[in-house]
Amino acid sequence: MARRNAIGTTLEADSDSKTSFTPDKFFDNWQNGTLRPPYDGNFRKFILSSFGLPPSDTYIYKAVAEISLLQAQTYMDFGAQGRLHEWYRDAEGKQREPPPAVDIAAYSNVFSPDTRTQNAIKTLMSNAKKDTLRREIATHLDSQFQAPKEDSKLILPKKAKKPHVNPYLDIWAWSNIALEWGGPEATTAQIKHSHAILPILYHHFGCIVPSYDALNVIQQVGKGRKIIDLGSGNGYWTYMLRRFDRELNPQGGKNAMTVIPVDNGLSEWRTIWVDDTVLQDGVEWLEQNKGAEDAVLLLVYPQVSEDLTGRAIGAYKGDTIVVAGTQNANGFTAFADETISAWMQREMPSSSKVLQIPLPSFAGKDEALFVFRKTSS
């Protein structure tokens, strides 16, 4: 029987084969090059070595399907055989040729800390030939992009001034090449499958990658405030936000933010990034803490079933909601038949969307970061 986090994707794992793990050491090893994505194609070896797992590992990763490392590697070895890389279809439903490596790299570059996202999307568009996947992907990303409203006091960051360490972003960029994925387009909403490596990445990192833009935007809305990471799962987003904030505010102070991870703990994750998660149902926590009226509510990959997303938003009494999840109506996050934007517009008319920017999307996914603010009482 699947177990769920408070406001997150359905995942379950046995508690066997857990290993000791030090997030800061992992990041140090990533920064100095001791650890890096599996450019040799050996995904299984990468996970084993990165997380100190035994060669005989038989752990079963559970999401929608069940998979072991050995099975996932077998799928990787199959490559595009058996339509395993069927991310794009034509008007007749037939598989299209995948985008070339140069276009895949250009899509990944949109989310690089060394580029400005909106400019990178325009570059993706300007260098795209007519009737190509690259043009369709760039058009889709541009159509969904909403820069911060002038009165929101939010700005999208310029290029990072110093190296930004984010292992999950690097692994995501590797997966784009490995899986022949060049980004979402209009018909991605019809894709209902993913790849076998995703449950493993979910367990070790999380269901969605926090981009440099996303961390920066959340730090802006959370400056001097609390961020309630509701349904925080294994805590990768909380860890990244705290790390990002420490770099900006090494001495703390009035501009520092406090990130509080809350999760009901019913899901077991193979890698845990923070050790201070509040183990409680998210809606109950809000109801017992004045609806977090002075804090920012963060929902990362909010769950669809049981109206948990709607109940959480309803229980929240503050003024700012940040959502990282699906930007089309494919039903992966938040609500089964509509986007979070459409739901908020109808159910929360006192709030407005002040920003929507794309997030790194795994093969077959279409993700974005949304910021909603109350405009009236």
C-alpha positions in Angstrom: 0.0 0.0 0.0 1.5 3.4 -1.0 2.2 5.9 1.7 2.1 9.7 1.0 3.8 12.7 2.4 1.6 15.5 3.7 1.6 17.6 0.5 3.7 15.6 -2.0 3.9 12.8 -4.5 3.0 9.2 -3.6 6.2 7.3 -2.7 7.0 4.4 -0.6 10.2 2.6 0.2 11.3 -0.2 2.6 13.4 1.0 5.5 16.2 -1.5 4.7 19.6 -0.6 3.2 19.7 2.9 4.6 23.2 4.5 4.8 24.7 7.3 6.8 24.7 10.5 4.7 26.2 13.9 5.2 24.7 16.5 2.9 27.5 19.1 3.3 30.1 16.5 2.5 28.2 15.4 -0.6 28.1 19.0 -1.8 31.8 19.4 -1.1 32.6 16.3 -3.1 30.4 17.6 -5.9 32.0 20.9 -6.0 35.6 19.5 -6.1 34.7 17.0 -8.8 35.0 13.9 -6.7 31.3 13.2 -7.6 29.8 14.0 -10.9 26.9 12.9 -13.1 27.2 9.4 -14.8 28.6 10.7 -18.0 29.7 7.1 -18.7 26.1 6.0 -18.8 26.5 3.8 -15.7 23.7 5.2 -13.6 23.7 2.3 -11.2 27.3 2.7 -10.4 26.8 6.5 -9.9 24.0 6.0 -7.3 26.0 3.2 -5.5 29.2 5.3 -5.3 27.5 8.6 -4.5 25.5 7.3 -1.6 27.8 4.7 -0.3 25.6 1.7 -1.2 26.9 -1.9 -1.4 27.5 -3.5 -4.9 24.9 -6.1 -3.9 22.2 -3.5 -3.4 18.7 -4.9 -4.1 16.6 -2.0 -2.7 13.2 -1.5 -4.4 12.4 2.1 -5.2 8.6 2.7 -5.3 6.7 5.5 -7.0 4.0 4.7 -9.5 6.0 1.6 -10.4 8.6 -0.4 -8.5 12.2 -0.5 -9.7 15.7 -1.6 -8.5 19.0 0.0 -9.5 19.8 -3.0 -11.6 16.5 -2.8 -13.5 16.9 0.9 -14.0 20.4 0.4 -15.4 18.9 -2.2 -17.8 16.4 0.4 -19.0 19.3 2.9 -19.5 21.2 0.3 -21.5 18.2 -0.2 -23.7 18.4 3.4 -24.7 15.6 4.4 -27.1 14.6 0.8 -27.9 10.9 -0.1 -27.4 9.9 3.6 -27.6 11.5 4.2 -24.1 12.3 7.7 -25.3 8.9 8.5 -26.8 8.5 12.0 -25.5 7.3 13.7 -28.7 4.5 12.7 -31.1 3.1 14.1 -34.3 -0.5 14.9 -35.1 -1.2 11.3 -35.9 0.3 10.1 -32.6 3.4 8.7 -34.1 6.8 9.1 -32.4 8.9 12.0 -33.7 12.6 12.1 -34.1 14.3 13.4 -30.9 15.9 16.8 -30.9 19.6 16.9 -31.7 22.1 17.1 -28.9 22.8 20.8 -29.5 19.2 21.6 -29.0 19.0 19.5 -25.9 22.0 21.4 -24.5 20.4 24.7 -25.4 17.3 23.7 -23.4 19.4 22.7 -20.4 21.2 26.0 -20.7 18.0 27.9 -20.0 18.3 26.9 -16.3 22.1 27.4 -15.9 23.1 29.8 -13.2 25.4 31.4 -15.8 22.5 32.6 -18.0 19.4 34.8 -17.5 16.4 32.6 -18.0 14.3 34.9 -20.2 17.2 35.8 -22.4 18.1 32.1 -22.8 14.5 31.3 -23.8 14.7 34.0 -26.5 18.1 32.5 -27.7 16.4 29.1 -27.8 13.7 30.6 -30.0 15.9 32.8 -32.2 18.2 30.0 -33.2 15.3 27.5 -33.9 14.3 26.6 -37.4 10.7 26.6 -38.4 8.7 23.4 -37.8 11.3 21.9 -35.4 10.9 20.7 -31.9 13.3 23.3 -30.7 10.9 26.0 -32.0 7.9 24.4 -30.4 9.7 24.0 -27.1 10.9 27.6 -27.1 7.4 28.8 -28.1 5.8 26.8 -25.3 8.3 28.0 -22.6 7.9 31.6 -23.7 4.1 31.4 -23.8 4.0 30.1 -20.2 6.6 32.6 -18.9 5.3 35.4 -16.7 7.9 37.8 -15.5 7.4 39.4 -12.1 4.7 42.1 -12.0 6.0 45.6 -11.5 4.4 46.1 -8.1 5.5 42.7 -6.8 9.0 43.9 -5.8 10.4 40.7 -7.3 13.2 40.5 -9.8 14.6 37.6 -11.7 18.3 37.2 -11.0 21.1 38.0 -13.3 23.9 35.5 -13.8 25.3 34.0 -10.6 28.3 36.0 -9.4 30.0 32.9 -8.1 29.7 29.1 -8.7 26.3 27.8 -7.7 26.5 24.2 -6.5 23.3 22.1 -7.2 24.0 18.4 -7.9 20.4 17.7 -8.9 20.5 20.4 -11.6 23.7 18.8 -13.1 22.1 15.3 -12.9 19.0 16.6 -14.6 21.1 18.2 -17.4 22.8 14.8 -17.9 19.5 13.0 -18.0 18.3 15.3 -20.8 21.1 14.0 -23.1 20.8 10.4 -21.9 17.0 10.3 -22.5 17.0 12.5 -25.6 14.8 15.1 -24.0 14.8 18.7 -25.2 12.1 20.2 -23.0 8.3 20.4 -22.9 6.0 21.6 -25.6 2.3 22.0 -26.1 1.5 18.2 -26.4 3.6 17.2 -23.4 0.4 17.3 -21.4 -0.6 14.1 -23.2 2.5 12.2 -22.1 1.6 9.9 -19.2 4.8 7.9 -18.8 8.3 8.7 -17.5 11.6 6.9 -17.3 12.7 4.2 -14.9 15.5 6.3 -13.4 13.0 8.9 -12.0 11.8 6.9 -8.9 15.5 6.6 -7.9 16.2 10.3 -8.4 13.0 11.1 -6.5 14.1 9.0 -3.5 17.6 10.5 -3.3 16.9 14.1 -4.3 13.2 14.9 -4.8 10.4 15.1 -7.3 11.5 18.4 -9.0 14.8 20.3 -9.3 15.1 23.7 -7.6 16.7 26.0 -10.1 18.9 29.1 -9.4 15.9 31.3 -10.3 13.6 29.4 -8.0 15.9 29.6 -5.0 16.4 33.3 -5.7 12.7 34.1 -6.0 11.8 32.2 -2.8 14.6 34.0 -0.9 13.2 37.3 -2.1 9.6 36.6 -0.9 11.0 35.0 2.3 13.5 37.7 3.2 13.3 38.2 7.0 10.4 35.7 7.2 9.6 32.1 7.7 9.1 29.7 4.8 6.9 26.7 5.5 8.0 23.9 3.2 4.8 21.9 3.5 5.1 18.3 2.4 8.9 18.7 2.5 9.6 15.0 1.8 13.3 14.3 2.2 14.1 18.0 2.5 16.2 18.7 -0.6 14.4 22.0 -1.3 14.7 23.0 2.4 18.4 22.2 2.3 19.0 24.1 -0.9 17.1 27.1 0.4 19.0 27.2 3.6 22.3 26.8 1.8 21.4 29.6 -0.6 20.3 31.9 2.2 23.5 31.3 4.1 25.5 32.4 1.1 23.6 35.6 0.9 23.4 36.2 4.7 26.3 34.4 6.3 25.8 36.3 9.5 22.1 35.9 9.6 20.4 39.2 10.3 17.1 40.8 9.4 17.3 39.7 5.7 17.8 36.0 6.5 14.9 33.6 6.1 14.0 30.6 8.2 12.9 27.5 6.4 10.6 25.1 8.4 10.1 21.6 6.8 6.8 20.0 7.6 5.9 16.4 6.5 3.7 13.7 8.0 6.6 11.2 7.7 4.6 8.4 6.3 6.9 8.1 3.3 10.3 6.7 3.7 13.0 8.3 1.6 16.4 6.7 1.0 18.3 9.9 1.4 17.4 12.5 4.0 18.8 16.0 3.5 17.6 17.7 6.7 17.2 16.3 10.2 14.7 18.7 11.7 11.6 18.0 9.8 8.4 18.6 11.8 6.6 15.3 11.6 3.0 16.3 11.3 0.2 16.4 8.8 0.5 19.6 6.9 -3.0 20.8 7.2 -3.1 20.0 10.9 0.1 21.9 11.4 -1.3 25.0 9.7 -4.5 24.8 11.7 -2.5 24.6 15.0 -0.1 27.4 14.0 -2.5 30.2 13.2 -2.5 29.3 9.5 1.1 30.4 9.3 -0.2 33.9 9.0 3.2 35.6 9.0 5.0 33.1 6.9 5.3 32.1 3.2 3.7 28.8 2.2 5.8 26.6 -0.1 4.3 23.6 -1.8 6.8 21.5 -3.8 5.1 19.0 -6.1 1.8 19.2 -4.2 -0.3 16.1 -4.2 -3.4 15.6 -6.3 -5.5 13.1 -4.3 -7.8 13.9 -1.4 -7.8 17.6 -2.2 -4.7 18.0 0.0 -3.5 21.0 -2.1 -6.9 22.8 -1.8 -7.2 22.1 1.9 -3.6 23.3 2.6 -4.2 26.5 0.7 -7.5 27.0 2.5 -5.9 26.5 5.9 -3.1 29.0 5.1 -3.8 32.5 6.5 -0.7 34.3 5.1 -0.2 36.4 2.0 2.2 34.5 -0.2 2.0 31.1 -1.7 4.8 29.5 -3.8 4.1 26.4 -5.8 6.7 24.2 -7.7 4.8 21.8 -9.9 3.1 21.1 -13.2 2.2 24.1 -15.5 -0.1 22.1 -17.7 -3.3 20.2 -16.9 -1.8 16.7 -17.0 -2.7 16.0 -13.4 0.8 15.3 -12.1 0.5 17.9 -9.3 -2.0 19.9 -7.3 -5.3 19.2 -9.2 -6.2 16.4 -11.6 -8.1 18.3 -14.3 -6.8 21.9 -14.2 -3.7 24.0 -13.5 -2.9 25.5 -10.2 -3.3 28.9 -11.9 -6.9 28.2 -13.0 -7.8 26.8 -9.6 -6.3 29.8 -7.8 -8.1 32.3 -10.1 -11.5 30.6 -9.4 -11.2 29.6 -5.8 -8.9 32.3 -4.4 -10.1 35.5 -6.2 -8.4 37.6 -3.5 -5.0 36.4 -4.8 -3.2 37.1 -8.0 -0.4 35.3 -9.8 2.6 37.6 -9.7 5.1 35.3 -11.4 5.4 32.0 -13.3 8.8 30.8 -14.5 9.8 27.4 -16.0 11.6 24.9 -13.8 13.9 22.1 -15.0 11.5 19.5 -16.3 12.4 15.8 -16.5 11.6 13.8 -19.6 7.8 13.9 -20.2 7.2 16.6 -17.6 6.3 20.3 -17.8 7.1 22.2 -14.5 7.2 25.8 -13.3 7.4 27.9 -10.2 4.4 30.0 -9.3 4.1 32.9 -6.9 0.6 34.0 -5.7 -0.1 36.9 -3.4 -3.2 38.1 -1.8 -4.4 41.4 -3.3 -7.3 42.0 -0.9 -8.6 40.7 2.4 
